[in-house]
Amino acid sequence: MTSIKTIKVSEKGQIAIPLDIREIAGINQGDELIVMESNGKILLEKTQKISKKMEDDFKDLLKLSEISLKKFWSSKEDDIWDTI
């Protein structure tokens, strides 16, 4: 469900996020937010959510890297290094 509110920007460029939207988004006092702008639209997101998304994105890359490198790790030619 989408929640829409009208807010005003202060002289210093500050805004207040309405309580019901903060509750829905799980934003609490002291939380850090990332502000992104794209094509005139502004997105606020908790830094924790971004970190989690990046972690999830990199899991696939890490898995692919491990699969690719196993070909080299299990190479017979490299078995010589086990004796040194």
Residue pairs with C-beta under 8 A, 6 or more apart in sequence:
3 20
3 21
3 24
5 18
5 20
5 21
7 15
7 16
7 17
7 18
8 15
9 15
17 25
17 27
17 44
21 27
22 28
25 46
26 46
27 33
27 46
31 46
31 47
31 48
32 46
32 47
33 44
33 45
33 46
33 47
34 44
34 45
34 46
34 47
34 50
35 42
35 43
35 44
36 42
36 43
36 45
37 43
72 78
